[in-house]
Amino acid sequence: MKNRIKSVMAKAFGVPKDQITEQSNQDTIESWDSIHHMHLIVFLEREFDITIPDEMVGKMISFKLIETVIQKCHESA
């Protein structure tokens, strides 16, 4: 799952995949703004075939939080 998340984040933020680490967050990725954040959400929903609840979208500000939300979405599906 981690590699898939890294690939999606790289695509959403227009950076090389090797720049995405488990410590990546909105402060370490220069291109992470509100527009790119929404691209990230859409790409994650497509990649993992999930629907991310609206209340979780704004909380997904780091690799670790993204991973946690995806896991919770899979558990509730």
N, C-alpha and C positions, 0 to 999 in steps of 0.2 A: 504494500500500500504506500509506503514512504516514497518509493521511486515514482509511482504514479502521481502522487501529490506534487513532488518536485517538478515533474514534467509539466503538469498543469500550471503550476505557479510560474515557471519559466515562460510558458506560452502567454499567460495572462499579462505578465509584466515586461515581456520583451527582453528577457535577459538569458544568458546561457544557463543551461541546467546546472552546471557545476558551481554557479554562484548561489544556488539555493541550498541552504543547509537546515538542519533541525533547529538552528538558532535564528533563522531568518524571521524578520517581522517587519511591520510597516516602517520602522525607523531605520532598518538596515537595507531596505530596497528602495532606491531613490525614486523609481517610477511608480511606487505604490500610492496612488491617489484614489479618489472616489470612483472615477470612471473605470480605472483598472481593477478596482476592488469588485465592481459589479461584473466585469468580464470574468474575474476569478470565480465568482459564485456560479455564474452560468456554466463555465467550463467544468467546474467540479460536479455540478448536478448532472451534466451530460456524461462525464467520465465514469462516475460512480452510480449512475442511474438512481439518484436520490432527489428528494425535494428538501431543501434546507429551510427550516422555519424562519420566518421573517425576524423573529426576536433573536435569532442566533447570527444573522448576517453581519451585524455591526460588531459582534464579539470576535469574529474570525480575523484577528489582527496579527497572528503569528503562525508559523508552521505547526507548532504543538497544539494550538487551539483549533486550527483547521483539522488536524488529525483527530482530535477529540470529538469534534462535531460530526465528522464523517462516521466515526465509530458509533456514535449515539444514533445517528440517522439509520444506519444499518440494523442496529439492535431493535429499533422501534418499527422497522418495516415488516 
